[in-house]
C-alpha cells in the first residue's frame, strides 16, 4: 500500500469516529497541523502493543500488516511537512 493510500485509510477510520461525535471530517487536501496531530495521536494509540495485536486476537502477520499501514501514514504526514509530536513516542 502506498503512503498516501495508507494515510487515506487512517483518515477514513478517523472520520468514522468523528461522525459519531459530530466532529468535522478530515481530508488530505485540507489537512492542518491540528488534524495531523490528531492523526498522530490516534496512530500512537493504535501502535501500542495491546491495540496493534488486538489483545492477541490476530496473528503476528496481521499485526505487522497493520503496523506497515500505520507507519506508511506516518511517513506521508512527515512528507507533507507535519512533524511527529513529542508525546507520540510509540511512532518515533
N, C-alpha and C positions, 0 to 999 in steps of 0.2 A: 504494500500500500504506500502510495506517495505521501509525502509530508503534508501537502495541502489537503489531500483527501482525509488523512488521519485527523487533522485539525477540524475539518468539517464534521467528521464523525463525533468528535468530542463535543463540538458546539451543538450538534443536533441533540445529543444526550442532555447537555446543559439546558437547552431550550425546552425540553420536555418538563424538567423540574421548574423552570421559570414560569411555564404556563400554569402549573398548579398553584404557584404563589402569586400569579397575576403580575409578574415582573416582565419588563420588556425583553424581547428576544435579542440575541446577539447574532450579528452577521460578520463574516470575514471582511466584507467591503467597508464596514463602518467601525471596525474594531478600535476600541480606545484602550488606554493603559488600564483603566478600571476594569474593563471587560477582560483584558489579558490577565490581570492579577486574579480575577475571579476564576478564570480557567486554570491558571497555575495552581491556585489553592485547591481547586477541585481535583486536579491531577495528583497533587501531593497526597491528598487523602486516598485517592484511588490506588496510589502506588504503595500504600502501607501493606506489609505482608499479608495481614488478615483480609484486607479488601482485594488485593491483587489475586490471591489464591482462593477467594470466596470461602474463607474458613476451611480450606481443604476439600472443598466440594468439586473442584475442577482439577484436571491433570496438570502436571508441570508444563507440558507443551502448550496447553491453553493459557496458562498464566504468562508464559513467555510471549505468546502472541498478543495478549492484552498489553503487556509492557512495551512491546515494539510499537504498537499503535500510539500509546500514550507518549512515548519518547519521540516519535516522529512528530506528534503535535507540538511537543516542547521545542523541537528543532525548528519547526515552521514559525512558531511565535518568536523565537530568537532571530530567525532570518528576517522577520518583519520588523525587528528592532526593539522588541519587548524583552526586557531583562527579567530573569527569574528573581522574585522577591526573596530576601534573605531568610524569611521564615519557612520557605519551601525546601527544606534540606533533603527531603525524600527524592527530589528530582535533580539535585545538584550533582 
